[in-house]
Amino acid sequence: MPLPASAPYRGRFAPSPTGDLHFGSLLAALGSWLLARHAQGTWLVRVEDIDPPREVAGASQRQLDALVAFGLHSDETIVRQSARSALYEAALQRLLDDGRAFECHCSRSDLAASGGVHRQCVAKSRRADPAIRLRVPDGTVIVFDDDIQGPQQQDVSREVGDFVLRRTEGYWAYQLAVVVDDAAQDITDVVRGADLLDSTPRQILLQRALGLPTPRYAHLPLVVDANGRKLSKSDAALPVDAADPLPALKAAWGALGQSPDAIAGTDGVAAFLARAQPGFDPACIPPTCAIMLAAAHNTGFIFAP
């Protein structure tokens, strides 16, 4: 379902509390904030805390405190996915009732022969705690235009298969929760890191299955370490220094391809953001999926100890 032409811009930054705010997260936060402000729109913060085994104690509040230190304030009340299970349950039940979702008793070893891609249930026995998957018909190809990365295409049936909506442990899958929340919050523009680019076709497919609007997508360059690993999985994922935010903000500005002249001479967060808004040019964001950390922080950016 296309977005209404008159829909006002609504963007969001949605961190998972799996660690403190690092430079890659800051880049996504600042990029999404700048694009929302450029469109004279609304910018929201949503905490995606639906994976308790991966959550780091206290990380959620530290992330939120860091965003405030960097001057990035949510325009509306912050939403936490952990409090929204009823919405996800209702969406899942609709898919089950329509025959679009089904119980799956397969284990990872059952799917090993197909490279983990589920095309039919091959479980040797029934589980007491089956997963719930979306039924993806053969030949399901999703095509979309990313505002930064350009035209995209994925054969979801061959490359992904029937994907999980609720895990065997009872936890909600990211794909379902993010689709339900983006629709519930009237998100028109999803701006995030390029590591989530290949998740977008699944989300579009779910939006269609649930009769929900499909937002516009823009995937920012992902910051990686010298070995090409995303920062959340890297030893370089040290937290940004909330006590001295300006160097990191300037480094993120540069990584977004923006002119240093636009923010020259700024001596504080408020001054930086005030100059950044009129100086921001979305067309300058590099259409690449990854940038190396060394290149991103050549402005003298220093990590917190």
Protein Blocks (a to p, Z undefined) as FASTA:
>chain_A
ZZdfklccdddddddffbccdfklmmmmmmmmmmmmmnopacddddddfbfklpcghklm
mmmmmmmmnopacfbdcddfklmmmmmmmmmmmmmmnopaccdfbdfklmmmnnopafbd
cbfbdcfbdcddddddehiacddddfklopadddfklmnopcdfbdfkopacfklmmmmm
mmmnopabdcddfklmmmmmmmmmmmmmnopacdddddddddddfkopafklcfklcccd
fklmmlmmmmmmmmnopafklmgoiabfklmmmmmmmmpcfklpccbfbdcfklmmmnop
acdZZ
